[in-house]
Amino acid sequence: MLSFLSILSKESEKSFGLIFMLVWAGSVIVTLNTRFLGGSASIFQSVSVLGYCVFPLVIPTIIFVFYEPPTAIKGAIVGGAFIWSCASSLAFMGDIVPEHRRTLGAYPVILFYIFIAWIIFLA
């Protein structure tokens, strides 16, 4: 995502590395949290779900490369993409965590997408 924003700069390798490590670290945290809550998630399942569901946040990133909207519109676009990403991933992750602990299982997933959305908003 940040690679799209820094496509013309020499910082693209650092941006790609940051996003790559962010997704892997987020997946490890989500997997550990799921395991501690009694769920049955593997690291590869978490990487897959979080990776696929981050796509709605990639769309505003591509848009912002070509058009820089006002801050309020940018916030609305990133906010909509954030809600879409959370709804998508929580639908998958909700089946992994026991029903009485789903809120605790959703917390790190939502924090993961908030962090990515905040990076996109500020970039």
C-alpha angles and dihedrals in degrees: 000000000000087000088066091051093048097038092124096044134076090242095079094102091053091046092051091048091050094052092043092053092042092056093046094045091047090050092051092050092047091048094049091047091049091050092048089052092054098260130136109235128140124210091247092053091052093047090050096048096043092043096051094042093052089070095092087060091052091060095066089044091058091045092051091055090065102027129030106204125196115279096258093052091044089052092049093049093047091044092053091048090048092053091047092051093047094047091049097049096040090056089060098036093047090070093055099053122065112263097246091054102043094112090056089047093051095052100078091041091055091046089051093055093042089056093050093045090050091052090051092047093051097042 
